Amino acid sequence: MKYLRRGVWYVASRLFLLCLVLGIAITVFYYAMNLSNIQIILKDGMAARAKVIMGIEDDPEVLNRYFQSAYLATDEELAAAAGGTSPYADYNVRGIDHRLNMGFLWTWPWENSVRLTIGEKIPRIDGRVKGTRADEVIARKGAGAVYPPAWPEGQYRVSLIRENGQWKVRSLTRIGE
């Protein structure tokens, strides 16, 4: 009886350790998967948003991959770009150097929403004023208006939600410079 009890405890303890290690491994895997998906959605989505606002990307429908349509309908900068009142409407922007800094993020495998703080900046914008409007823009804004205005750096509070297995930005609120 003594050997049977020892054998059962040995098997049970090893089975418990195996389940514990597998549980930790699965949690780490799903955390890494969610983290990488969220980073890709934020980096590519914010870069696509900036490109649409600056006129590099002509099709604003590309933003539907990254943002919920409810948010896109309320974004003032996108509405200004669509209406032609964006500060970049008078410029041919060819490229940007987009940078995004993410705050700390933790998400459990069963969670479908996450909030975090990001910092966005575009230190370099490659472009010039449109040739047909050059004289008008320079007369109105000065000699420095040959190049596009600087992108306003800032920090954002971002809320993401998982819909049908895909993360999307639900809200984006500017919280500071």
C-alpha positions as CSV (number, residue, x, y, z in Angstrom):
1,M,0.0,0.0,0.0
2,K,2.9,2.3,0.9
3,Y,4.4,1.9,-2.6
4,L,1.1,2.4,-4.4
5,R,0.6,5.7,-2.5
6,R,4.1,6.9,-3.4
7,G,3.6,5.9,-7.0
8,V,0.3,7.8,-7.2
9,W,1.7,10.9,-5.6
10,Y,4.7,10.7,-8.0
11,V,2.5,10.5,-11.1
12,A,0.1,13.2,-9.8
13,S,2.9,15.6,-8.9
14,R,4.5,15.2,-12.4
15,L,1.2,15.5,-14.1
16,F,0.5,18.7,-12.1
17,L,3.9,20.2,-13.1
18,L,3.3,19.3,-16.7
19,C,-0.1,21.0,-16.7
20,L,1.4,24.0,-15.0
21,V,4.2,24.3,-17.6
22,L,1.7,23.8,-20.5
23,G,-0.6,26.4,-19.1
24,I,2.2,29.0,-18.8
25,A,3.4,28.2,-22.3
26,I,-0.1,28.6,-23.8
27,T,-0.6,31.9,-21.9
28,V,2.8,33.2,-23.1
29,F,2.0,32.2,-26.7
30,Y,-1.3,33.9,-26.7
31,Y,0.1,37.0,-25.0
32,A,2.9,37.2,-27.7
33,M,0.4,36.6,-30.5
34,N,-1.9,39.4,-29.2
35,L,1.0,41.8,-28.6
36,S,2.4,41.3,-32.1
37,N,-1.1,41.7,-33.7
38,I,-1.8,44.9,-31.7
39,Q,1.6,46.3,-32.6
40,I,1.2,45.6,-36.3
41,I,-2.4,47.1,-36.3
42,L,-1.3,50.2,-34.5
43,K,1.9,50.8,-36.5
44,D,0.4,50.1,-39.9
45,G,-2.9,51.7,-39.0
46,M,-1.4,55.0,-37.7
47,A,1.0,55.2,-40.7
48,A,-1.9,54.6,-43.1
49,R,-4.0,57.3,-41.3
50,A,-1.1,59.8,-41.7
51,K,-0.7,58.9,-45.4
52,V,-4.4,59.4,-46.1
53,I,-4.3,62.8,-44.3
54,M,-1.2,63.9,-46.2
55,G,-2.6,62.6,-49.5
56,I,0.0,59.9,-50.1
57,E,-2.7,57.2,-50.0
58,D,-5.6,58.0,-52.3
59,D,-8.0,55.3,-51.1
60,P,-9.3,55.9,-47.5
61,E,-10.9,52.5,-47.6
62,V,-7.6,51.0,-46.6
63,L,-8.2,52.3,-43.1
64,N,-11.1,49.9,-42.6
65,R,-8.5,47.1,-42.0
66,Y,-7.2,48.9,-39.0
67,F,-10.0,51.1,-37.6
68,Q,-13.7,50.6,-36.8
69,S,-16.0,52.4,-39.2
70,A,-17.6,54.2,-36.2
71,Y,-14.2,55.8,-35.4
72,L,-13.5,56.7,-39.0
73,A,-16.7,58.6,-39.2
74,T,-15.7,60.8,-36.2
75,D,-12.0,61.5,-37.0
76,E,-11.8,65.3,-37.7
77,E,-8.4,65.1,-39.4
78,L,-9.6,62.5,-41.9
79,A,-12.7,64.5,-42.6
80,A,-10.5,67.6,-43.3
81,A,-8.4,65.6,-45.7
82,A,-11.5,64.3,-47.5
83,G,-12.9,67.8,-47.7
84,G,-9.6,69.3,-49.0
85,T,-9.0,71.5,-46.0
86,S,-6.1,69.5,-44.7
87,P,-2.8,71.5,-44.1
88,Y,-1.2,69.1,-46.6
89,A,-3.7,69.7,-49.4
90,D,-1.4,72.1,-51.2
91,Y,1.6,69.7,-51.1
92,N,2.8,66.7,-53.0
93,V,4.0,64.5,-50.2
94,R,6.1,61.5,-51.5
95,G,7.1,59.8,-48.3
96,I,7.2,60.0,-44.5
97,D,9.3,58.7,-41.7
98,H,6.6,57.4,-39.3
99,R,7.5,56.5,-35.7
100,L,5.3,55.0,-33.0
101,N,6.2,54.4,-29.4
102,M,3.9,52.1,-27.4
103,G,3.3,52.1,-23.7
104,F,3.0,48.9,-21.6
105,L,0.4,46.4,-22.7
106,W,-1.0,43.4,-21.0
107,T,-3.8,41.3,-22.4
108,W,-5.1,37.9,-21.3
109,P,-5.9,35.3,-24.0
110,W,-9.6,35.6,-23.3
111,E,-9.8,39.4,-23.4
112,N,-11.4,41.1,-26.3
113,S,-10.4,44.7,-25.6
114,V,-7.3,46.6,-24.5
115,R,-6.3,50.2,-23.8
116,L,-2.9,51.7,-24.0
117,T,-1.0,54.9,-24.6
118,I,1.1,55.5,-27.7
119,G,3.3,58.3,-28.9
120,E,3.4,59.2,-32.6
121,K,5.8,61.4,-34.5
122,I,6.8,62.0,-38.0
123,P,10.3,63.6,-37.9
124,R,10.7,63.8,-41.7
125,I,8.2,64.5,-44.5
126,D,9.5,64.3,-48.0
127,G,7.5,66.7,-50.2
128,R,7.1,70.1,-51.8
129,V,4.3,72.5,-52.6
130,K,2.3,71.6,-55.8
131,G,3.7,73.4,-58.8
132,T,0.4,74.9,-59.9
133,R,-0.2,76.5,-56.4
134,A,3.4,77.3,-55.5
135,D,3.2,81.1,-56.0
136,E,-0.1,81.4,-54.2
137,V,1.0,79.3,-51.2
138,I,4.3,81.1,-50.9
139,A,2.6,84.5,-51.1
140,R,0.1,83.5,-48.4
141,K,2.3,81.5,-46.0
142,G,5.8,82.8,-46.7
143,A,9.0,81.4,-48.2
144,G,9.1,78.5,-45.7
145,A,5.9,77.1,-47.2
146,V,7.7,75.4,-50.0
147,Y,7.9,72.3,-47.7
148,P,5.0,70.6,-46.0
149,P,4.2,71.7,-42.4
150,A,5.5,69.5,-39.6
151,W,3.3,66.7,-38.3
152,P,2.0,67.5,-34.8
153,E,3.7,65.1,-32.5
154,G,1.5,63.8,-29.7
155,Q,0.4,61.1,-27.4
156,Y,-2.8,59.2,-27.8
157,R,-5.0,57.0,-25.6
158,V,-6.0,54.1,-27.8
159,S,-8.7,51.6,-27.3
160,L,-8.7,48.4,-29.4
161,I,-11.3,45.7,-29.7
162,R,-11.1,42.2,-31.2
163,E,-13.8,41.6,-33.8
164,N,-14.0,38.2,-35.4
165,G,-10.5,37.4,-34.3
166,Q,-9.0,40.6,-35.7
167,W,-7.9,43.6,-33.6
168,K,-9.2,47.1,-34.6
169,V,-8.9,50.5,-33.2
170,R,-12.1,51.5,-31.5
171,S,-11.1,55.0,-30.3
172,L,-8.1,57.3,-30.5
173,T,-8.0,60.3,-28.2
174,R,-5.2,62.8,-28.2
175,I,-4.0,63.4,-24.6
176,G,-0.9,65.6,-25.1
177,E,1.9,67.0,-27.1
